[in-house]
Amino acid sequence: MAEIMLDLRARPKAAAYDELSAHVAAVLEGITDPVAGMATISALVHYAFGYLWTGFYRVVEPERLLRIGPYQGTVGCLEIAFGSGVCGTAAADRRTVIVPDVSLFPGHIICDARTRSEIVIPVTDCRGTLIGVLDIDADHPGAFGAIDAEGLERIVEWFRRNSG
């Protein structure tokens, strides 16, 4: 099935996330495979906003290690320890982390030197178990804020409703 890739860059962010959330739900209707969800959400978010890097790091050792999952962009870091960098911090703390300027984040892991800002959203399954994080990088500072956090948190709710 050929799906439409939305370009929402010209829309106000709140409206863009409403439209994208509905699109994700429609495309993934009837799917329960978390890897298929990660691949699809990565592509839809990436192309909707034109980010530098959009993808998932999966929990492969609970409380210890994240490993690269489905993504869009250049080659990502293959593994990240819990508590390390932005992804590891979001995983360890189970909270969304917004970094307006990655050069000011202590311990930032450089996977792509063009990254200037980042947002990472924890992803849980239907039991509330952390299964990964959604990591998005932008090539300009201050790309992410509260509207992005709310919109992306709503999109990753798909995993809580459909996997586990």
RABEL-V359749 format. One record per backbone hydrogen bond with DSSP energy under -0.5 kcal/mol. CO is the residue of the C=O (numbers start at 1). NH is the residue of the N-H. E is the energy in kcal/mol with one decimal. If there is no record, write none. Layout:
# RABEL-V359749
CO;NH;E  CO;NH;E
This chain:
# RABEL-V359749
1;3;-0.5  4;6;-0.7  6;8;-0.6  8;11;-1.5  12;16;-2.6  13;17;-2.8  14;18;-1.8  15;19;-2.4  16;20;-2.8  17;21;-2.7  18;22;-1.9  19;23;-2.1  20;24;-3.0  21;25;-2.2  22;26;-2.1  23;27;-2.7  24;28;-2.5  26;29;-0.8  28;31;-2.5  32;34;-0.5  33;37;-2.1  34;38;-2.6  35;39;-2.6  36;40;-2.3  37;41;-2.8  38;42;-2.4  39;43;-1.9  40;44;-2.7  41;45;-2.7  42;46;-2.4  43;47;-2.4  44;48;-1.7  45;49;-1.7  46;50;-1.8  46;51;-1.0  48;8;-2.2  53;137;-2.8  54;72;-2.6  55;135;-3.5  56;69;-2.7  57;133;-2.3  58;60;-0.6  58;67;-2.6  61;64;-2.7  61;65;-2.5  64;82;-2.1  65;60;-2.3  65;61;-1.6  66;80;-2.2  67;58;-3.3  70;56;-2.3  72;54;-2.3  78;68;-2.5  80;66;-2.9  81;84;-2.3  84;88;-1.7  85;89;-1.6  86;90;-2.4  87;91;-2.3  88;83;-2.4  88;92;-2.5  89;93;-2.7  90;94;-1.2  90;95;-1.2  97;120;-2.3  98;100;-0.6  99;118;-2.1  100;142;-2.5  101;104;-2.0  102;105;-1.4  104;106;-0.7  105;108;-2.0  108;110;-0.6  109;111;-0.9  112;115;-2.1  116;102;-2.2  117;138;-2.5  118;99;-3.2  119;136;-2.6  120;97;-2.3  121;134;-2.9  123;131;-2.9  123;132;-1.4  125;128;-2.0  129;125;-2.1  131;59;-2.2  132;123;-2.9  133;57;-2.2  133;135;-0.6  134;121;-2.6  135;55;-2.5  136;119;-2.2  137;52;-1.6  137;53;-1.5  138;116;-3.0  138;117;-1.5  140;143;-0.7  145;149;-2.3  146;150;-2.6  147;151;-2.5  148;152;-3.1  149;153;-2.5  150;154;-1.9  151;155;-1.7  152;156;-2.5  153;157;-0.6  154;157;-0.6  155;158;-1.6  156;159;-1.5  156;160;-0.7  157;161;-2.0  158;162;-1.9  159;163;-1.9  163;126;-2.1
